[in-house]
């Protein structure tokens, strides 16, 4: 394999390692019986954990705005993050209430004067910090390790301090939850890094852009429109971050 193809040879190990960890009874997964087939060994019935996905509907000031699948936890954070990441609000201070009624998330907001917050152009980040954040995703991703069916997102400072970490069956909802949790805690997102396990599509990059995040990194691949969107919005976009290599697709000046 050539050096140019290094990223194909270093994908994360997706083997389910649930046997080595204590089961979390509060986590969003359920036990399911399946038949395990391993090589030439005789098939056998085993119990495994499978991640839960539920459909949620979001309403803003009485109007339906979206529906999507997500894991049933951190719903308030998800609602706040979704409003912010999809551009419905400029700041979580606009939110006056979030009411959760089963699978419906009812959000009320107030108008906000023009938000002039922009991604910090002075941010400088070491490549080693990005590798540490990617490592953190796979080390702390207990639902992912238990089920093989979850995505993770981290919000961190430019020095690599972890501010929020969220997992979800949906890569988009993992981003919404991590950003929403950070925003509700008063974190200044325009001076933060977002590290995620998902591909860097235009929709994923758009969430970071709307949250004013200056740098987004993933171990996965970028999409062409995601790169274009990052370039147009002063975001540094990093993909295939796998020690000791990474690819910088836009605004490389933020990487030391």
C-alpha positions in Angstrom: 0.0 0.0 0.0 1.4 3.4 -1.0 1.9 6.3 1.5 -0.9 8.1 -0.3 -3.3 5.4 0.9 -2.3 5.5 4.6 -5.8 6.5 5.7 -7.4 3.4 4.4 -5.1 1.2 6.5 -5.8 3.0 9.8 -9.5 3.0 10.3 -10.6 2.6 14.0 -11.1 -0.9 15.3 -14.9 -1.5 15.2 -14.9 -4.8 16.9 -17.5 -4.9 19.7 -15.7 -5.1 23.0 -18.7 -5.2 25.3 -17.4 -8.3 27.0 -14.6 -6.4 28.7 -16.7 -3.6 30.2 -19.4 -3.4 32.9 -22.8 -2.9 31.5 -24.3 0.6 32.1 -28.0 0.1 32.8 -28.8 3.8 32.2 -27.2 3.9 28.8 -29.4 4.0 25.6 -29.0 0.5 24.5 -30.9 -2.7 25.0 -30.0 -6.4 25.1 -30.8 -8.5 22.0 -30.2 -12.1 21.3 -28.3 -13.0 18.1 -26.3 -15.9 16.6 -22.6 -15.4 16.6 -20.6 -16.8 13.7 -16.8 -16.7 14.2 -14.7 -18.3 11.5 -15.0 -22.1 11.5 -16.4 -22.3 15.1 -19.9 -23.6 15.6 -22.5 -20.8 15.6 -23.9 -20.0 19.0 -26.6 -17.8 20.5 -25.4 -14.8 22.5 -26.8 -11.7 24.0 -25.4 -8.4 22.8 -26.3 -4.7 23.3 -27.9 -2.7 20.5 -28.1 1.1 20.5 -31.6 2.6 20.7 -32.8 5.1 18.2 -36.1 7.1 18.5 -37.8 9.7 16.3 -38.0 13.2 17.8 -39.9 16.2 16.6 -38.8 19.8 17.3 -41.2 22.7 17.5 -40.2 26.3 17.7 -42.6 28.9 19.0 -45.5 26.5 18.2 -44.3 25.6 14.7 -42.9 22.2 13.6 -39.4 22.7 12.2 -37.7 19.2 12.0 -37.7 15.6 12.9 -34.8 13.2 13.2 -33.6 10.0 14.9 -31.5 10.2 18.0 -30.7 8.3 21.3 -33.1 9.0 24.2 -30.8 11.0 26.5 -29.6 14.7 26.9 -32.8 15.9 25.1 -32.7 19.4 26.4 -29.1 19.8 25.3 -30.0 18.3 21.9 -32.9 20.7 21.4 -30.8 23.7 22.3 -27.9 22.5 20.1 -30.2 21.8 17.2 -31.7 25.3 17.3 -28.2 26.8 17.3 -26.6 24.4 14.8 -29.4 24.8 12.3 -29.3 28.6 12.5 -32.7 29.1 14.1 -31.1 31.1 16.9 -27.8 33.0 17.1 -27.3 32.5 20.9 -28.8 30.1 23.4 -29.8 33.2 25.5 -32.7 33.5 23.1 -34.2 30.3 24.5 -36.9 31.0 27.0 -38.1 27.4 27.6 -37.6 23.8 26.4 -40.4 21.4 27.3 -40.0 17.7 26.6 -43.2 15.7 26.0 -42.3 12.1 25.1 -40.8 12.4 21.6 -41.8 16.1 21.1 -39.4 18.9 22.0 -41.3 22.2 22.4 -38.9 25.2 22.3 -39.8 28.9 22.8 -37.4 31.8 22.0 -37.2 35.5 22.1 -35.6 37.8 19.5 -32.0 38.8 19.9 -30.1 41.8 18.6 -27.6 41.0 15.8 -25.0 38.6 17.0 -21.6 39.7 15.7 -19.6 36.8 17.2 -17.2 35.3 14.7 -14.8 32.3 14.8 -11.6 33.4 16.5 -9.0 34.1 13.7 -6.2 34.2 16.3 -6.7 30.6 17.6 -3.6 28.5 17.3 -3.6 24.7 17.9 -1.0 22.0 18.0 -1.5 19.0 15.9 -0.8 16.8 18.9 -3.9 18.4 20.6 -6.1 17.2 17.7 -4.7 13.7 17.9 -5.4 13.7 21.7 -9.0 14.7 21.1 -9.5 12.0 18.5 -8.0 9.5 21.0 -10.4 10.8 23.7 -13.4 10.1 21.4 -12.5 6.4 21.0 -11.3 5.9 24.6 -14.4 7.5 26.2 -17.0 6.3 23.6 -18.5 3.6 25.9 -21.7 3.3 23.9 -19.7 2.9 20.7 -17.5 0.2 22.2 -20.5 -1.6 23.6 -22.7 -1.5 20.5 -20.5 -0.4 17.6 -23.5 1.8 16.6 -22.8 5.3 18.0 -21.0 8.5 17.1 -19.2 10.9 19.4 -18.4 14.6 19.5 -16.1 16.6 21.8 -16.0 20.3 22.4 -12.6 21.4 23.7 -10.4 24.5 24.3 -7.5 25.3 22.0 -5.2 23.7 24.6 -7.2 20.4 24.5 -9.2 20.7 27.7 -12.4 18.7 27.3 -15.5 20.8 27.9 -18.2 18.4 26.7 -18.4 14.9 25.3 -21.6 13.4 23.9 -22.5 10.1 22.1 -25.5 9.4 20.0 -26.8 6.9 17.4 -26.8 9.9 15.0 -23.6 11.7 14.2 -25.7 14.9 13.7 -27.4 14.6 17.1 -24.0 13.9 18.7 -22.9 17.3 17.4 -26.1 19.0 18.5 -25.9 17.5 22.0 -22.2 18.4 22.5 -22.7 22.0 21.2 -25.9 22.5 23.1 -24.5 21.3 26.3 -21.5 23.6 26.0 -23.6 26.6 25.0 -26.0 26.1 27.9 -23.0 26.0 30.2 -21.8 29.4 28.9 -18.9 28.2 26.8 -17.7 30.6 24.2 -17.8 28.4 21.2 -16.0 30.8 18.9 -12.8 29.9 20.7 -13.3 26.1 20.7 -12.4 23.0 18.8 -15.0 20.5 17.8 -13.8 16.9 17.3 -16.2 14.3 15.9 -16.2 10.7 14.7 -18.4 11.4 11.7 -17.7 12.4 8.1 -17.3 16.1 7.4 -20.3 16.7 5.1 -21.8 20.1 4.4 -24.5 19.5 6.9 -22.0 18.6 9.6 -19.7 21.5 8.8 -22.8 23.8 8.7 -23.6 23.0 12.3 -20.1 24.1 13.3 -20.3 27.2 11.2 -23.7 28.2 12.7 -22.2 27.7 16.2 -19.2 29.9 15.2 -16.7 27.2 15.9 -13.2 28.0 14.4 -11.8 24.5 14.0 -13.4 21.1 13.3 -11.5 17.8 13.2 -12.5 14.2 12.4 -10.8 10.9 12.0 -13.2 10.4 9.0 -13.3 11.9 5.5 -14.5 15.3 4.4 -17.0 15.9 1.5 -16.3 18.5 -1.2 -19.2 20.8 -0.2 -18.2 20.5 3.4 -14.7 21.8 2.5 -16.2 24.6 0.4 -18.5 25.7 3.3 -15.6 25.7 5.7 -13.5 27.8 3.4 -16.3 30.3 2.9 -16.8 30.7 6.7 -13.3 31.0 8.1 -13.4 27.5 9.6 -10.3 25.3 9.8 -11.3 21.9 8.6 -9.1 18.8 9.4 -9.8 15.3 8.3 -8.2 11.8 8.5 -6.6 12.8 11.8 -4.8 9.6 12.7 -1.4 9.7 14.4 1.0 10.9 13.1 -0.8 12.3 10.1 -3.7 14.6 9.3 -5.1 16.5 6.3 -5.9 20.3 6.6 -8.5 21.3 4.0 -9.1 25.0 4.8 -7.6 27.9 6.8 -4.4 26.1 7.8 -3.0 29.1 9.6 -4.7 27.9 12.9 -2.5 24.8 13.0 0.9 25.2 14.6 
